[in-house]
């Protein structure tokens, strides 16, 4: 039996070995980089009143019901040039909250969310300003400072001249 020149080479110079090992090395490199990225990056939390129960999600409607009981409704206007917001809030009860919270929530990217404090002025309207320009779809959550009630709506840019808030119960 004659030995071929290929068989006389050391193991690390065998082409079939590298043909088998190269995909394995590639898998190790890609898997470790994806594992690193999954640990370092954070997708954010879902904002809302959700509770996981077994394999389903239940919505807690207590704050929406409270807004409905108070007879709340609101009209939000945006000045597209300055980003100023003006809210006219009406209620069957007299609400004297000096501040309200408006959450401007991006559907998928938490860093694009804005938490705004709306202050009441003597004309009984609430005012605030956007921190940054908004493009695309947003969820708006309006609530009191103590989070006793909440109203939500959904908008897509360009924003309408007036956005209505009503306690929409699902």
Secondary structure as the mmCIF struct_conf table of DSSP 4:
data_model
#
loop_
_struct_conf.conf_type_id
_struct_conf.id
_struct_conf.beg_label_comp_id
_struct_conf.beg_label_asym_id
_struct_conf.beg_label_seq_id
_struct_conf.end_label_comp_id
_struct_conf.end_label_asym_id
_struct_conf.end_label_seq_id
HELX_LH_PP_P HELX_LH_PP_P1 UNK A 2 UNK A 4
TURN_TY1_P TURN_TY1_P1 UNK A 5 UNK A 8
BEND BEND1 UNK A 9 UNK A 9
HELX_RH_3T_P HELX_RH_3T_P1 UNK A 11 UNK A 13
HELX_RH_AL_P HELX_RH_AL_P1 UNK A 15 UNK A 40
BEND BEND2 UNK A 48 UNK A 49
STRN STRN1 UNK A 50 UNK A 53
TURN_TY1_P TURN_TY1_P2 UNK A 54 UNK A 55
STRN STRN2 UNK A 56 UNK A 59
HELX_RH_AL_P HELX_RH_AL_P2 UNK A 62 UNK A 69
TURN_TY1_P TURN_TY1_P3 UNK A 70 UNK A 71
STRN STRN3 UNK A 73 UNK A 78
TURN_TY1_P TURN_TY1_P4 UNK A 80 UNK A 82
STRN STRN4 UNK A 84 UNK A 90
BEND BEND3 UNK A 92 UNK A 93
HELX_LH_PP_P HELX_LH_PP_P2 UNK A 94 UNK A 95
BEND BEND4 UNK A 98 UNK A 98
STRN STRN5 UNK A 99 UNK A 106
BEND BEND5 UNK A 107 UNK A 108
HELX_RH_3T_P HELX_RH_3T_P2 UNK A 110 UNK A 112
STRN STRN6 UNK A 114 UNK A 120
TURN_TY1_P TURN_TY1_P5 UNK A 122 UNK A 123
BEND BEND6 UNK A 124 UNK A 124
STRN STRN7 UNK A 126 UNK A 129
BEND BEND7 UNK A 131 UNK A 132
BEND BEND8 UNK A 136 UNK A 136
STRN STRN8 UNK A 137 UNK A 144
TURN_TY1_P TURN_TY1_P6 UNK A 145 UNK A 146
BEND BEND9 UNK A 148 UNK A 148
STRN STRN9 UNK A 150 UNK A 156
BEND BEND10 UNK A 157 UNK A 158
HELX_LH_PP_P HELX_LH_PP_P3 UNK A 159 UNK A 160
BEND BEND11 UNK A 161 UNK A 161
STRN STRN10 UNK A 163 UNK A 166
#
